[in-house]
């Protein structure tokens, strides 16, 4: 990484400079709902993993895709649109789920179950995607699982909680990889129950990456985009939100008359401060976005054979709509 990336003139108007560089570079900025509010506000397209994968694929008029999310998301953009320069503000913005299922371990798991169909959650590396039969997101996981022929055994990974939720909802047996999201596993069912008692008029909404004992308390379970949609359309006025706190910014903008309570909300110990925020997502900053557009670094690169193999399960997913 160039040494010049460490220095940003503090007098710069970063919003204006980012807008200028975006025009000069013919760049499109994609941002996940878990990014900081300022980053969400400068994005050309804001969304969850499924929506952003589609936006990356369809970015025909851009020369550069600046992906404000974590590494596997930027990799996905490069897989589906290899002709573009794809940059990420911080190359170290990883994902606890992706780190827990490296490609060699998935390959070994497949070898022990050669008759199984491999469904991998999009929260995994390009190399791991390349070992998969189809990819899913939390938005379309149910549709993907239902599309697997009856009688075909399934290996599902890397999120055991999403997998368990799908087994319970669909009734389809699957073997699960033992991975979990570091943010969603921190949520305490005791604290949530206490919040529900304190706010009896609030509905608890949760992401399916949460553990089952947390999901059992939920009035609604859905992907990030589905949680946003629920808050917008539901007749209620108050919600306890069981997912990464970045979504609250967009929820507030979309439903300014609704009261939103993050989980965990109170009685947090010093060790738990901010445990409902993804430290990887928060590595991206406006300064790093400016530098990424200025230097067109760090770039997402991968071996072409890996990219081609990873594209196959992604295209299968996207073909389902």
Buried (B, 14 or more C-beta within 10 A) or exposed (E): EEEEBEEBEEEEEBEEBBBEBBEEBEBBBBBBBBBBEEBBBBBBBBBBBBBBBBBBBEBEEBEBBBBBBBBBBBBBBBBBBEEBBBBBBBBEBBBBBBBBBBBEBBBEBBEEEEEBBBBBBBBBBBBBBBBBBBBBBBBBBBEBBEBBEEEEEBBBBBBBBBBBBBBEEEEBEBBBBEBBBBBBBBBBBEBBEBBBEEBEEBBBBBBBBBBEEBBEBBBBBBBBBBBBEBBEEBEBEEBBBBBBBBBBBBBBEEBEEBBBBBBBBEEBEEEEEEBBBBEBBBBBBBBBBBBBBBBBBBBBEBEEEBBEBBBBBBBBBBEEE
